[in-house]
Amino acid sequence: MALWDGRFAGGPAAEMQAFSESMGDDLRLWREDIAGSKAHATMLAEVGLISADEGEALLTGLDAVAAELEGGWVPGIEDEDIHMAVERRLHQHAGVVAGKLHTARSRNDQVATDMRLWLRGSIDTLDTALAGLIAALLSRVEADGRTLLPGYTHLQRAQPIWLGHQLLAHCWALSRDRERLADARKRVNRSPLGAAALAGTPHPVDRQRTSDLLGFDRPLDNAMDAVSARDHLLEVVATCAIIASHHSRMAQELVTWSSSEFAFVRLGEAWSTGSSIMPQKRNPDAAELVRGKTGRVHGALVSLLTLVKALPLAYNRDLQEDKHAVYQAVDTTMACTRVLTGCYDSLEVRDGPDLTGDFLLATELADFLASRGVPFREAHRVVGQLVASCEQQGGDLSLMSLEDLQQAHPAFDKEALAWLDPEAAVERRTSFGGTAWSEVERQVSALRGTLGG
């Protein structure tokens, strides 16, 4: 029996029923649907739309339905969605009073409420996972961060850095992702319940009460907006897409750094795989899969944007399709966050390459001249000529003697060669946000503060 059978002489075609059901996606919302229904029943009794005894019967019946679902009962597609499934079972437990539960409510505000409740919980879980990933990175900074590595631009050696400096760059990006989630949560945490189909209800409902019961900040102001809005979903999925991009960059770095050509790190065995033909292989599959799954999250965002494009107000059945995209984005982002945490927890950091005389120290010579009052553009040109000379001789900056430097520019003095020490070069960069170890320690402390520990 359909909930609208008073209008129709017969039921939908079997193919239509199969095409339109959403139980596979809806089943994930059963806890939220029960919670919303219990809040609605409580409010109906408090405002006198049903008696106290009827309200108690509804609450008891809803608890019984929840126990069945917790115990493994799976509704069939004949129920179409979780809302109809819960109401049908409620009739069996509570009797005819179950028919009063839908007073001043529509499936439109029901599903909108359920998704906001689910998304709120998922945001909190994802935030915790991101905090765990940041903590794993910070632990790696504290354990191995004082490993000297080349920093890159354009994937070409640029300047020397501490490993900790680079790992902290990822931490700050992830920290901003947490800020975005927290900001999006404010707009998610508003209640549509009681908006009914689109126009509100003539019954004396108390939407503030149901909002409070469900832990929302406040009810949404416009009933039509309440049931049709999906921008909060877009905001969260867009944040997931940004997170996935950050994940992908981190994953690519692990893939590159674990190669024989770089050999900066090695992933733990638990996060690597072998080859079916080449016995020596230790493949960074976990990182590669994280990089690949970014496409799922970005695809979910495009799917959702396309879904809501040009939909007329208010509710349209198209919106049934929003759940799959949201689940895919949130689930994939959550999984990738946890996998990367495992990768960094297990990471073996190796000694970096010998950077003595490397051309990535050229900027040190230019900065030395600038510290002696030489215009930086002039200093840049002079050191560029020194690099070209070293290349022509088939060597690096180790070829340069003090005499060579002074011949290139009279401002070079005996202290200039000391500026070519790689660790000293790193430690010289004490500006706010620089790679000096004092700045690494400051950033670790600041980030630990955002984690509450």
Secondary structure, 3 states (H helix, E strand, C coil): CCCCCCCCCCCCCHHHHHHHCCHHHHHHHHHHHHHHHHHHHHHHHHCCCCCHHHHHHHHHHHHHHHHHHHCCCCCCHHHCCHHHHHHHHHHHHHHHHHHHCCCCCCHHHHHHHHHHHHHHHHHHHHHHHHHHHHHHHHHHHHHHCCCEEEEEECCEEEEEEEHHHHHHHHHHHHHHHHHHHHHHHHHHCEECCCCCCCCCCCCCCCHHHHHHHCCCCEECCCHHHHHHCCHHHHHHHHHHHHHHHHHHHHHHHHHHHCCCCCCCEECCHHHCECCCCCCCCCECHHHHHHHHHHHHHHHHHHHHHHHHCCCCCCCCHHHHHHHHHHHHHHHHHHHHHHHHHHHHHCCEECCCCCCCCCHHHHHHHHHHHHHCCCCHHHHHHHHHHHHHHHHHCCCCHHHCCHHHHHHHCCCCCCCHHHHHCHHHHHHHCCCCCCCCHHHHHHHHHHHHHHCCC
